[in-house]
Structure formats: C-alpha cells, structure tokens
Amino acid sequence: MTLTLKYFATTLMLLVALSFAFERQAHAYVDPGSGLLIFQGISATVSAALFYFRRRIKGLFVRTQAKSHAATHPRA
C-alpha cells in the first residue's frame, strides 16, 4: 500500500515538474470587466452570509432584557 502511494506521489511530482518545464506561451485576454465580476460575486456572497446570519449578528449587539418574575407568574 505505501509503496503504491510512493510511486503515485513520485509520478505526480514528475508530471507537475515536466508540465512547468514544457510550458507554452498563452495568447489570452482578460477583460477589464472581469475584476468587477469577481468583486460582485464576493460582495454578493458576503451580503448573503450577513442576511442568513442576521439574527445571530443582531444578538451580538442587542441585549435582551430578562423577563421579571412578576410578569411571568401572575397573582391569583
């Protein structure tokens, strides 16, 4: 088992090293709006997380008042 894992790791490292050794030039173009698209995705994720956890976040900043004993048990 460990011998197979060593062979696999060695083969994987060799393939990664060879892929960097024989890299080709990329003729690619990144649109200027791509940065804005990434920013929009990140801000939407943060907004959704804040909306989802709004009660817990509100609980950190707002104290709840303890109910008084007289209010919970009325006199007979």
HTML snippet that shows the backbone in 3Dmol.js (N, CA, C, O; Angstrom):
<script src="https://3Dmol.org/build/3Dmol-min.js"></script>
<div id="view" style="width:600px;height:400px;position:relative"></div>
<script>
const pdb = `
ATOM      1  N   MET A   1       0.829  -1.194   0.000  1.00  0.00           N
ATOM      2  CA  MET A   1       0.000   0.000   0.000  1.00  0.00           C
ATOM      3  C   MET A   1       0.869   1.251   0.000  1.00  0.00           C
ATOM      4  O   MET A   1       0.660   2.142  -0.824  1.00  0.00           O
ATOM      5  N   THR A   2       1.825   1.335   0.893  1.00  0.00           N
ATOM      6  CA  THR A   2       2.662   2.531   0.960  1.00  0.00           C
ATOM      7  C   THR A   2       3.586   2.641  -0.238  1.00  0.00           C
ATOM      8  O   THR A   2       3.919   3.748  -0.662  1.00  0.00           O
ATOM      9  N   LEU A   3       4.008   1.507  -0.791  1.00  0.00           N
ATOM     10  CA  LEU A   3       4.857   1.523  -1.972  1.00  0.00           C
ATOM     11  C   LEU A   3       4.087   2.074  -3.172  1.00  0.00           C
ATOM     12  O   LEU A   3       4.644   2.826  -3.972  1.00  0.00           O
ATOM     13  N   THR A   4       2.823   1.708  -3.301  1.00  0.00           N
ATOM     14  CA  THR A   4       1.975   2.220  -4.371  1.00  0.00           C
ATOM     15  C   THR A   4       1.768   3.720  -4.207  1.00  0.00           C
ATOM     16  O   THR A   4       1.784   4.463  -5.189  1.00  0.00           O
ATOM     17  N   LEU A   5       1.577   4.161  -2.989  1.00  0.00           N
ATOM     18  CA  LEU A   5       1.392   5.584  -2.727  1.00  0.00           C
ATOM     19  C   LEU A   5       2.659   6.373  -3.051  1.00  0.00           C
ATOM     20  O   LEU A   5       2.580   7.488  -3.566  1.00  0.00           O
ATOM     21  N   LYS A   6       3.811   5.807  -2.756  1.00  0.00           N
ATOM     22  CA  LYS A   6       5.076   6.472  -3.082  1.00  0.00           C
ATOM     23  C   LYS A   6       5.257   6.590  -4.589  1.00  0.00           C
ATOM     24  O   LYS A   6       5.688   7.631  -5.085  1.00  0.00           O
ATOM     25  N   TYR A   7       4.927   5.521  -5.320  1.00  0.00           N
ATOM     26  CA  TYR A   7       5.014   5.574  -6.780  1.00  0.00           C
ATOM     27  C   TYR A   7       4.057   6.611  -7.358  1.00  0.00           C
ATOM     28  O   TYR A   7       4.402   7.342  -8.286  1.00  0.00           O
ATOM     29  N   PHE A   8       2.865   6.663  -6.802  1.00  0.00           N
ATOM     30  CA  PHE A   8       1.876   7.635  -7.269  1.00  0.00           C
ATOM     31  C   PHE A   8       2.351   9.059  -7.001  1.00  0.00           C
ATOM     32  O   PHE A   8       2.246   9.914  -7.881  1.00  0.00           O
ATOM     33  N   ALA A   9       2.868   9.331  -5.814  1.00  0.00           N
ATOM     34  CA  ALA A   9       3.353  10.663  -5.467  1.00  0.00           C
ATOM     35  C   ALA A   9       4.550  11.050  -6.327  1.00  0.00           C
ATOM     36  O   ALA A   9       4.654  12.196  -6.767  1.00  0.00           O
ATOM     37  N   THR A  10       5.446  10.112  -6.567  1.00  0.00           N
ATOM     38  CA  THR A  10       6.613  10.381  -7.407  1.00  0.00           C
ATOM     39  C   THR A  10       6.190  10.678  -8.843  1.00  0.00           C
ATOM     40  O   THR A  10       6.705  11.608  -9.464  1.00  0.00           O
ATOM     41  N   THR A  11       5.268   9.903  -9.361  1.00  0.00           N
ATOM     42  CA  THR A  11       4.771  10.118 -10.722  1.00  0.00           C
ATOM     43  C   THR A  11       4.071  11.463 -10.835  1.00  0.00           C
ATOM     44  O   THR A  11       4.259  12.182 -11.816  1.00  0.00           O
ATOM     45  N   LEU A  12       3.269  11.805  -9.841  1.00  0.00           N
ATOM     46  CA  LEU A  12       2.554  13.075  -9.858  1.00  0.00           C
ATOM     47  C   LEU A  12       3.526  14.256  -9.815  1.00  0.00           C
ATOM     48  O   LEU A  12       3.353  15.225 -10.553  1.00  0.00           O
ATOM     49  N   MET A  13       4.544  14.182  -8.960  1.00  0.00           N
ATOM     50  CA  MET A  13       5.532  15.264  -8.888  1.00  0.00           C
ATOM     51  C   MET A  13       6.309  15.382 -10.194  1.00  0.00           C
ATOM     52  O   MET A  13       6.629  16.490 -10.623  1.00  0.00           O
ATOM     53  N   LEU A  14       6.612  14.265 -10.823  1.00  0.00           N
ATOM     54  CA  LEU A  14       7.320  14.280 -12.094  1.00  0.00           C
ATOM     55  C   LEU A  14       6.470  14.909 -13.191  1.00  0.00           C
ATOM     56  O   LEU A  14       6.978  15.686 -14.000  1.00  0.00           O
ATOM     57  N   LEU A  15       5.200  14.585 -13.225  1.00  0.00           N
ATOM     58  CA  LEU A  15       4.309  15.183 -14.219  1.00  0.00           C
ATOM     59  C   LEU A  15       4.155  16.687 -14.015  1.00  0.00           C
ATOM     60  O   LEU A  15       4.132  17.442 -14.987  1.00  0.00           O
ATOM     61  N   VAL A  16       4.051  17.124 -12.781  1.00  0.00           N
ATOM     62  CA  VAL A  16       3.951  18.560 -12.498  1.00  0.00           C
ATOM     63  C   VAL A  16       5.236  19.272 -12.905  1.00  0.00           C
ATOM     64  O   VAL A  16       5.186  20.349 -13.498  1.00  0.00           O
ATOM     65  N   ALA A  17       6.390  18.679 -12.591  1.00  0.00           N
ATOM     66  CA  ALA A  17       7.679  19.283 -12.957  1.00  0.00           C
ATOM     67  C   ALA A  17       7.824  19.362 -14.475  1.00  0.00           C
ATOM     68  O   ALA A  17       8.300  20.369 -14.999  1.00  0.00           O
ATOM     69  N   LEU A  18       7.420  18.314 -15.179  1.00  0.00           N
ATOM     70  CA  LEU A  18       7.506  18.328 -16.636  1.00  0.00           C
ATOM     71  C   LEU A  18       6.532  19.320 -17.263  1.00  0.00           C
ATOM     72  O   LEU A  18       6.842  19.919 -18.292  1.00  0.00           O
ATOM     73  N   SER A  19       5.369  19.501 -16.663  1.00  0.00           N
ATOM     74  CA  SER A  19       4.414  20.468 -17.206  1.00  0.00           C
ATOM     75  C   SER A  19       4.942  21.891 -17.082  1.00  0.00           C
ATOM     76  O   SER A  19       4.648  22.731 -17.932  1.00  0.00           O
ATOM     77  N   PHE A  20       5.716  22.177 -16.037  1.00  0.00           N
ATOM     78  CA  PHE A  20       6.330  23.502 -15.925  1.00  0.00           C
ATOM     79  C   PHE A  20       7.539  23.639 -16.847  1.00  0.00           C
ATOM     80  O   PHE A  20       7.850  24.743 -17.294  1.00  0.00           O
ATOM     81  N   ALA A  21       8.209  22.553 -17.130  1.00  0.00           N
ATOM     82  CA  ALA A  21       9.399  22.598 -17.986  1.00  0.00           C
ATOM     83  C   ALA A  21       9.029  22.836 -19.446  1.00  0.00           C
ATOM     84  O   ALA A  21       9.786  23.477 -20.175  1.00  0.00           O
ATOM     85  N   PHE A  22       7.884  22.332 -19.879  1.00  0.00           N
ATOM     86  CA  PHE A  22       7.481  22.451 -21.275  1.00  0.00           C
ATOM     87  C   PHE A  22       6.260  23.346 -21.447  1.00  0.00           C
ATOM     88  O   PHE A  22       5.359  23.020 -22.220  1.00  0.00           O
ATOM     89  N   GLU A  23       6.219  24.457 -20.745  1.00  0.00           N
ATOM     90  CA  GLU A  23       5.051  25.330 -20.859  1.00  0.00           C
ATOM     91  C   GLU A  23       5.085  26.096 -22.179  1.00  0.00           C
ATOM     92  O   GLU A  23       6.146  26.368 -22.739  1.00  0.00           O
ATOM     93  N   ARG A  24       3.903  26.428 -22.649  1.00  0.00           N
ATOM     94  CA  ARG A  24       3.773  27.175 -23.893  1.00  0.00           C
ATOM     95  C   ARG A  24       3.266  28.575 -23.571  1.00  0.00           C
ATOM     96  O   ARG A  24       2.691  28.816 -22.510  1.00  0.00           O
ATOM     97  N   GLN A  25       3.490  29.480 -24.498  1.00  0.00           N
ATOM     98  CA  GLN A  25       3.019  30.844 -24.314  1.00  0.00           C
ATOM     99  C   GLN A  25       1.508  30.875 -24.521  1.00  0.00           C
ATOM    100  O   GLN A  25       0.991  30.305 -25.481  1.00  0.00           O
ATOM    101  N   ALA A  26       0.823  31.532 -23.630  1.00  0.00           N
ATOM    102  CA  ALA A  26      -0.630  31.628 -23.725  1.00  0.00           C
ATOM    103  C   ALA A  26      -1.006  32.945 -24.373  1.00  0.00           C
ATOM    104  O   ALA A  26      -0.515  34.005 -23.985  1.00  0.00           O
ATOM    105  N   HIS A  27      -1.876  32.870 -25.358  1.00  0.00           N
ATOM    106  CA  HIS A  27      -2.387  34.071 -26.016  1.00  0.00           C
ATOM    107  C   HIS A  27      -3.806  34.296 -25.500  1.00  0.00           C
ATOM    108  O   HIS A  27      -4.789  33.982 -26.170  1.00  0.00           O
ATOM    109  N   ALA A  28      -3.882  34.839 -24.314  1.00  0.00           N
ATOM    110  CA  ALA A  28      -5.171  35.009 -23.662  1.00  0.00           C
ATOM    111  C   ALA A  28      -5.402  36.486 -23.358  1.00  0.00           C
ATOM    112  O   ALA A  28      -4.461  37.277 -23.287  1.00  0.00           O
ATOM    113  N   TYR A  29      -6.656  36.836 -23.183  1.00  0.00           N
ATOM    114  CA  TYR A  29      -7.036  38.213 -22.894  1.00  0.00           C
ATOM    115  C   TYR A  29      -8.006  38.194 -21.721  1.00  0.00           C
ATOM    116  O   TYR A  29      -8.980  37.441 -21.711  1.00  0.00           O
ATOM    117  N   VAL A  30      -7.724  39.024 -20.751  1.00  0.00           N
ATOM    118  CA  VAL A  30      -8.619  39.151 -19.607  1.00  0.00           C
ATOM    119  C   VAL A  30      -9.344  40.485 -19.749  1.00  0.00           C
ATOM    120  O   VAL A  30      -8.720  41.545 -19.793  1.00  0.00           O
ATOM    121  N   ASP A  31     -10.638  40.416 -19.819  1.00  0.00           N
ATOM    122  CA  ASP A  31     -11.470  41.604 -19.989  1.00  0.00           C
ATOM    123  C   ASP A  31     -11.377  42.483 -18.746  1.00  0.00           C
ATOM    124  O   ASP A  31     -11.351  41.953 -17.635  1.00  0.00           O
ATOM    125  N   PRO A  32     -11.327  43.817 -18.895  1.00  0.00           N
ATOM    126  CA  PRO A  32     -11.274  44.691 -17.719  1.00  0.00           C
ATOM    127  C   PRO A  32     -12.485  44.527 -16.786  1.00  0.00           C
ATOM    128  O   PRO A  32     -12.387  44.799 -15.590  1.00  0.00           O
ATOM    129  N   GLY A  33     -13.602  44.089 -17.325  1.00  0.00           N
ATOM    130  CA  GLY A  33     -14.794  43.888 -16.503  1.00  0.00           C
ATOM    131  C   GLY A  33     -14.727  42.629 -15.653  1.00  0.00           C
ATOM    132  O   GLY A  33     -15.585  42.421 -14.796  1.00  0.00           O
ATOM    133  N   SER A  34     -13.726  41.787 -15.873  1.00  0.00           N
ATOM    134  CA  SER A  34     -13.607  40.545 -15.103  1.00  0.00           C
ATOM    135  C   SER A  34     -13.359  40.829 -13.624  1.00  0.00           C
ATOM    136  O   SER A  34     -13.886  40.132 -12.757  1.00  0.00           O
ATOM    137  N   GLY A  35     -12.559  41.851 -13.341  1.00  0.00           N
ATOM    138  CA  GLY A  35     -12.312  42.219 -11.945  1.00  0.00           C
ATOM    139  C   GLY A  35     -13.580  42.654 -11.252  1.00  0.00           C
ATOM    140  O   GLY A  35     -13.806  42.322 -10.088  1.00  0.00           O
ATOM    141  N   LEU A  36     -14.415  43.403 -11.970  1.00  0.00           N
ATOM    142  CA  LEU A  36     -15.687  43.844 -11.405  1.00  0.00           C
ATOM    143  C   LEU A  36     -16.621  42.659 -11.170  1.00  0.00           C
ATOM    144  O   LEU A  36     -17.372  42.635 -10.194  1.00  0.00           O
ATOM    145  N   LEU A  37     -16.570  41.685 -12.065  1.00  0.00           N
ATOM    146  CA  LEU A  37     -17.400  40.493 -11.900  1.00  0.00           C
ATOM    147  C   LEU A  37     -16.984  39.697 -10.664  1.00  0.00           C
ATOM    148  O   LEU A  37     -17.833  39.186  -9.934  1.00  0.00           O
ATOM    149  N   ILE A  38     -15.679  39.595 -10.435  1.00  0.00           N
ATOM    150  CA  ILE A  38     -15.181  38.910  -9.233  1.00  0.00           C
ATOM    151  C   ILE A  38     -15.593  39.678  -7.988  1.00  0.00           C
ATOM    152  O   ILE A  38     -16.025  39.075  -7.005  1.00  0.00           O
ATOM    153  N   PHE A  39     -15.464  41.011  -8.016  1.00  0.00           N
ATOM    154  CA  PHE A  39     -15.867  41.835  -6.877  1.00  0.00           C
ATOM    155  C   PHE A  39     -17.362  41.686  -6.602  1.00  0.00           C
ATOM    156  O   PHE A  39     -17.774  41.619  -5.444  1.00  0.00           O
ATOM    157  N   GLN A  40     -18.173  41.635  -7.654  1.00  0.00           N
ATOM    158  CA  GLN A  40     -19.615  41.482  -7.487  1.00  0.00           C
ATOM    159  C   GLN A  40     -19.951  40.130  -6.860  1.00  0.00           C
ATOM    160  O   GLN A  40     -20.835  40.045  -6.007  1.00  0.00           O
ATOM    161  N   GLY A  41     -19.259  39.084  -7.272  1.00  0.00           N
ATOM    162  CA  GLY A  41     -19.500  37.767  -6.688  1.00  0.00           C
ATOM    163  C   GLY A  41     -19.129  37.709  -5.221  1.00  0.00           C
ATOM    164  O   GLY A  41     -19.853  37.125  -4.413  1.00  0.00           O
ATOM    165  N   ILE A  42     -17.994  38.317  -4.872  1.00  0.00           N
ATOM    166  CA  ILE A  42     -17.566  38.337  -3.470  1.00  0.00           C
ATOM    167  C   ILE A  42     -18.534  39.152  -2.615  1.00  0.00           C
ATOM    168  O   ILE A  42     -18.901  38.731  -1.518  1.00  0.00           O
ATOM    169  N   SER A  43     -18.946  40.316  -3.115  1.00  0.00           N
ATOM    170  CA  SER A  43     -19.869  41.148  -2.343  1.00  0.00           C
ATOM    171  C   SER A  43     -21.240  40.487  -2.204  1.00  0.00           C
ATOM    172  O   SER A  43     -21.892  40.640  -1.171  1.00  0.00           O
ATOM    173  N   ALA A  44     -21.682  39.762  -3.217  1.00  0.00           N
ATOM    174  CA  ALA A  44     -22.955  39.044  -3.113  1.00  0.00           C
ATOM    175  C   ALA A  44     -22.866  37.917  -2.085  1.00  0.00           C
ATOM    176  O   ALA A  44     -23.823  37.665  -1.353  1.00  0.00           O
ATOM    177  N   THR A  45     -21.733  37.250  -2.032  1.00  0.00           N
ATOM    178  CA  THR A  45     -21.542  36.181  -1.053  1.00  0.00           C
ATOM    179  C   THR A  45     -21.542  36.728   0.371  1.00  0.00           C
ATOM    180  O   THR A  45     -22.156  36.149   1.267  1.00  0.00           O
ATOM    181  N   VAL A  46     -20.846  37.849   0.572  1.00  0.00           N
ATOM    182  CA  VAL A  46     -20.802  38.469   1.901  1.00  0.00           C
ATOM    183  C   VAL A  46     -22.194  38.961   2.299  1.00  0.00           C
ATOM    184  O   VAL A  46     -22.610  38.778   3.442  1.00  0.00           O
ATOM    185  N   SER A  47     -22.912  39.583   1.367  1.00  0.00           N
ATOM    186  CA  SER A  47     -24.265  40.059   1.671  1.00  0.00           C
ATOM    187  C   SER A  47     -25.201  38.908   2.016  1.00  0.00           C
ATOM    188  O   SER A  47     -26.006  39.015   2.941  1.00  0.00           O
ATOM    189  N   ALA A  48     -25.100  37.814   1.279  1.00  0.00           N
ATOM    190  CA  ALA A  48     -25.950  36.659   1.564  1.00  0.00           C
ATOM    191  C   ALA A  48     -25.623  36.057   2.930  1.00  0.00           C
ATOM    192  O   ALA A  48     -26.530  35.647   3.654  1.00  0.00           O
ATOM    193  N   ALA A  49     -24.344  36.000   3.289  1.00  0.00           N
ATOM    194  CA  ALA A  49     -23.969  35.472   4.602  1.00  0.00           C
ATOM    195  C   ALA A  49     -24.490  36.377   5.720  1.00  0.00           C
ATOM    196  O   ALA A  49     -24.984  35.887   6.736  1.00  0.00           O
ATOM    197  N   LEU A  50     -24.381  37.691   5.537  1.00  0.00           N
ATOM    198  CA  LEU A  50     -24.910  38.619   6.547  1.00  0.00           C
ATOM    199  C   LEU A  50     -26.423  38.486   6.674  1.00  0.00           C
ATOM    200  O   LEU A  50     -26.957  38.528   7.782  1.00  0.00           O
ATOM    201  N   PHE A  51     -27.116  38.325   5.552  1.00  0.00           N
ATOM    202  CA  PHE A  51     -28.564  38.165   5.592  1.00  0.00           C
ATOM    203  C   PHE A  51     -28.952  36.863   6.274  1.00  0.00           C
ATOM    204  O   PHE A  51     -29.917  36.822   7.038  1.00  0.00           O
ATOM    205  N   TYR A  52     -28.208  35.806   6.001  1.00  0.00           N
ATOM    206  CA  TYR A  52     -28.516  34.495   6.579  1.00  0.00           C
ATOM    207  C   TYR A  52     -28.289  34.489   8.090  1.00  0.00           C
ATOM    208  O   TYR A  52     -29.082  33.904   8.829  1.00  0.00           O
ATOM    209  N   PHE A  53     -27.222  35.128   8.555  1.00  0.00           N
ATOM    210  CA  PHE A  53     -26.883  35.128   9.980  1.00  0.00           C
ATOM    211  C   PHE A  53     -27.306  36.417  10.683  1.00  0.00           C
ATOM    212  O   PHE A  53     -26.713  36.774  11.701  1.00  0.00           O
ATOM    213  N   ARG A  54     -28.301  37.116  10.177  1.00  0.00           N
ATOM    214  CA  ARG A  54     -28.670  38.426  10.729  1.00  0.00           C
ATOM    215  C   ARG A  54     -29.145  38.350  12.177  1.00  0.00           C
ATOM    216  O   ARG A  54     -28.864  39.263  12.953  1.00  0.00           O
ATOM    217  N   ARG A  55     -29.842  37.308  12.557  1.00  0.00           N
ATOM    218  CA  ARG A  55     -30.325  37.199  13.946  1.00  0.00           C
ATOM    219  C   ARG A  55     -29.169  36.983  14.912  1.00  0.00           C
ATOM    220  O   ARG A  55     -29.154  37.547  16.006  1.00  0.00           O
ATOM    221  N   ARG A  56     -28.213  36.176  14.511  1.00  0.00           N
ATOM    222  CA  ARG A  56     -27.058  35.936  15.383  1.00  0.00           C
ATOM    223  C   ARG A  56     -26.185  37.178  15.482  1.00  0.00           C
ATOM    224  O   ARG A  56     -25.643  37.476  16.546  1.00  0.00           O
ATOM    225  N   ILE A  57     -26.049  37.895  14.391  1.00  0.00           N
ATOM    226  CA  ILE A  57     -25.259  39.125  14.411  1.00  0.00           C
ATOM    227  C   ILE A  57     -25.962  40.182  15.257  1.00  0.00           C
ATOM    228  O   ILE A  57     -25.316  40.903  16.017  1.00  0.00           O
ATOM    229  N   LYS A  58     -27.270  40.274  15.128  1.00  0.00           N
ATOM    230  CA  LYS A  58     -28.038  41.226  15.930  1.00  0.00           C
ATOM    231  C   LYS A  58     -27.937  40.872  17.411  1.00  0.00           C
ATOM    232  O   LYS A  58     -27.890  41.767  18.255  1.00  0.00           O
ATOM    233  N   GLY A  59     -27.903  39.587  17.738  1.00  0.00           N
ATOM    234  CA  GLY A  59     -27.780  39.139  19.121  1.00  0.00           C
ATOM    235  C   GLY A  59     -26.453  39.531  19.754  1.00  0.00           C
ATOM    236  O   GLY A  59     -26.356  39.636  20.977  1.00  0.00           O
ATOM    237  N   LEU A  60     -25.437  39.747  18.939  1.00  0.00           N
ATOM    238  CA  LEU A  60     -24.154  40.184  19.483  1.00  0.00           C
ATOM    239  C   LEU A  60     -24.197  41.631  19.961  1.00  0.00           C
ATOM    240  O   LEU A  60     -23.469  42.000  20.883  1.00  0.00           O
ATOM    241  N   PHE A  61     -25.047  42.453  19.341  1.00  0.00           N
ATOM    242  CA  PHE A  61     -25.060  43.878  19.637  1.00  0.00           C
ATOM    243  C   PHE A  61     -26.253  44.341  20.475  1.00  0.00           C
ATOM    244  O   PHE A  61     -26.210  45.425  21.056  1.00  0.00           O
ATOM    245  N   VAL A  62     -27.300  43.545  20.545  1.00  0.00           N
ATOM    246  CA  VAL A  62     -28.508  43.942  21.272  1.00  0.00           C
ATOM    247  C   VAL A  62     -28.670  43.034  22.482  1.00  0.00           C
ATOM    248  O   VAL A  62     -28.608  41.810  22.377  1.00  0.00           O
ATOM    249  N   ARG A  63     -28.877  43.656  23.619  1.00  0.00           N
ATOM    250  CA  ARG A  63     -29.125  42.874  24.831  1.00  0.00           C
ATOM    251  C   ARG A  63     -30.611  42.600  24.962  1.00  0.00           C
ATOM    252  O   ARG A  63     -31.438  43.483  24.734  1.00  0.00           O
ATOM    253  N   THR A  64     -30.938  41.391  25.325  1.00  0.00           N
ATOM    254  CA  THR A  64     -32.335  41.070  25.601  1.00  0.00           C
ATOM    255  C   THR A  64     -32.561  41.239  27.090  1.00  0.00           C
ATOM    256  O   THR A  64     -31.735  40.838  27.910  1.00  0.00           O
ATOM    257  N   GLN A  65     -33.684  41.835  27.424  1.00  0.00           N
ATOM    258  CA  GLN A  65     -33.973  42.073  28.826  1.00  0.00           C
ATOM    259  C   GLN A  65     -34.628  40.834  29.417  1.00  0.00           C
ATOM    260  O   GLN A  65     -35.515  40.235  28.809  1.00  0.00           O
ATOM    261  N   ALA A  66     -34.189  40.463  30.587  1.00  0.00           N
ATOM    262  CA  ALA A  66     -34.761  39.303  31.263  1.00  0.00           C
ATOM    263  C   ALA A  66     -36.173  39.620  31.717  1.00  0.00           C
ATOM    264  O   ALA A  66     -36.462  40.717  32.196  1.00  0.00           O
ATOM    265  N   LYS A  67     -37.037  38.647  31.558  1.00  0.00           N
ATOM    266  CA  LYS A  67     -38.419  38.845  31.987  1.00  0.00           C
ATOM    267  C   LYS A  67     -38.469  38.839  33.510  1.00  0.00           C
ATOM    268  O   LYS A  67     -37.802  38.036  34.162  1.00  0.00           O
ATOM    269  N   SER A  68     -39.258  39.734  34.057  1.00  0.00           N
ATOM    270  CA  SER A  68     -39.359  39.793  35.517  1.00  0.00           C
ATOM    271  C   SER A  68     -40.202  38.622  36.028  1.00  0.00           C
ATOM    272  O   SER A  68     -41.035  38.078  35.303  1.00  0.00           O
ATOM    273  N   HIS A  69     -39.977  38.257  37.257  1.00  0.00           N
ATOM    274  CA  HIS A  69     -40.676  37.126  37.861  1.00  0.00           C
ATOM    275  C   HIS A  69     -42.171  37.417  37.988  1.00  0.00           C
ATOM    276  O   HIS A  69     -42.991  36.514  37.823  1.00  0.00           O
ATOM    277  N   ALA A  70     -42.532  38.667  38.278  1.00  0.00           N
ATOM    278  CA  ALA A  70     -43.943  39.021  38.454  1.00  0.00           C
ATOM    279  C   ALA A  70     -44.685  38.966  37.132  1.00  0.00           C
ATOM    280  O   ALA A  70     -45.874  38.648  37.107  1.00  0.00           O
ATOM    281  N   ALA A  71     -44.010  39.267  36.035  1.00  0.00           N
ATOM    282  CA  ALA A  71     -44.674  39.265  34.738  1.00  0.00           C
ATOM    283  C   ALA A  71     -44.944  37.834  34.251  1.00  0.00           C
ATOM    284  O   ALA A  71     -45.909  37.602  33.524  1.00  0.00           O
ATOM    285  N   THR A  72     -44.124  36.907  34.636  1.00  0.00           N
ATOM    286  CA  THR A  72     -44.311  35.538  34.169  1.00  0.00           C
ATOM    287  C   THR A  72     -45.277  34.731  35.038  1.00  0.00           C
ATOM    288  O   THR A  72     -45.904  33.784  34.562  1.00  0.00           O
ATOM    289  N   HIS A  73     -45.393  35.107  36.302  1.00  0.00           N
ATOM    290  CA  HIS A  73     -46.286  34.386  37.203  1.00  0.00           C
ATOM    291  C   HIS A  73     -47.294  35.394  37.802  1.00  0.00           C
ATOM    292  O   HIS A  73     -46.997  36.030  38.814  1.00  0.00           O
ATOM    293  N   PRO A  74     -48.472  35.539  37.189  1.00  0.00           N
ATOM    294  CA  PRO A  74     -49.452  36.485  37.727  1.00  0.00           C
ATOM    295  C   PRO A  74     -50.035  35.989  39.051  1.00  0.00           C
ATOM    296  O   PRO A  74     -50.109  34.789  39.314  1.00  0.00           O
ATOM    297  N   ARG A  75     -50.435  36.937  39.855  1.00  0.00           N
ATOM    298  CA  ARG A  75     -51.016  36.604  41.166  1.00  0.00           C
ATOM    299  C   ARG A  75     -52.420  36.055  41.015  1.00  0.00           C
ATOM    300  O   ARG A  75     -53.163  36.455  40.118  1.00  0.00           O
ATOM    301  N   ALA A  76     -52.781  35.129  41.906  1.00  0.00           N
ATOM    302  CA  ALA A  76     -54.107  34.532  41.839  1.00  0.00           C
ATOM    303  C   ALA A  76     -55.075  35.260  42.727  1.00  0.00           C
ATOM    304  O   ALA A  76     -56.247  34.892  42.796  1.00  0.00           O
TER     305      ALA A  76
END
`;
const viewer = $3Dmol.createViewer("view");
viewer.addModel(pdb, "pdb");
viewer.setStyle({}, {cartoon: {color: "spectrum"}});
viewer.zoomTo();
viewer.render();
</script>
